[in-house]
Every structure is written in structure tokens, then in C-alpha cells.
């Protein structure tokens, strides 16, 4: 069985809803796999699967640019 390779994001539901709909890793074929709610904090968490050799996954490139792009860029600029 292959290992699961993920990064996580947590936060306000409206921001995560936009991120889940629009997130694509800029360094691999990574995308959101699952959205859950943390029972302890009540925050929503997004689980993102990345390719094994992704520089975001191994920490060489920050995931923050992809998060910001997914949450804030209007649909008119996504094509």
C-alpha cells in the first residue's frame, strides 16, 4: 500500500470552501482529497494529496501561494 502524502489547511468555512473548490498544487498534480471538521476545535480541515516527489510535500516550496491563489483569485482569472 502506498503511503498517503498530504498537507493540511484549517480555517473559516467560507475560505476553505473556496480553497477546496479551486486548489491545485502548482508543483505537482496535488488536489484536495477530503474535507472534515475537527471535533475538538470545530474548525474545518482540508486534506491535500501530493505526488511523492512534490517539492511542496517535502518542504522545499511553501504551500501558502497555492492556498492564497485558491482562496482569493476570482473565477474570471482561473482560465
ChimeraX attribute file (.defattr): number of C-alpha atoms within 10 A of each C-alpha:
attribute: neighborCount
match mode: 1-to-1
recipient: residues
	/A:1	3
	/A:2	5
	/A:3	6
	/A:4	10
	/A:5	16
	/A:6	18
	/A:7	16
	/A:8	13
	/A:9	18
	/A:10	17
	/A:11	14
	/A:12	11
	/A:13	13
	/A:14	10
	/A:15	16
	/A:16	22
	/A:17	16
	/A:18	17
	/A:19	21
	/A:20	22
	/A:21	12
	/A:22	20
	/A:23	19
	/A:24	19
	/A:25	21
	/A:26	16
	/A:27	16
	/A:28	16
	/A:29	11
	/A:30	21
	/A:31	21
	/A:32	21
	/A:33	12
	/A:34	12
	/A:35	17
	/A:36	12
	/A:37	14
	/A:38	11
	/A:39	8
	/A:40	6
	/A:41	7
	/A:42	12
	/A:43	15
	/A:44	19
	/A:45	19
	/A:46	22
	/A:47	18
	/A:48	22
	/A:49	20
	/A:50	24
	/A:51	17
	/A:52	16
	/A:53	11
	/A:54	18
	/A:55	16
	/A:56	22
	/A:57	21
	/A:58	13
	/A:59	9
	/A:60	9
	/A:61	13
	/A:62	12
	/A:63	18
	/A:64	11
	/A:65	11
	/A:66	17
	/A:67	20
	/A:68	13
	/A:69	17
	/A:70	23
	/A:71	18
	/A:72	12
	/A:73	12
	/A:74	10
	/A:75	9
	/A:76	6
	/A:77	6
	/A:78	9
	/A:79	4
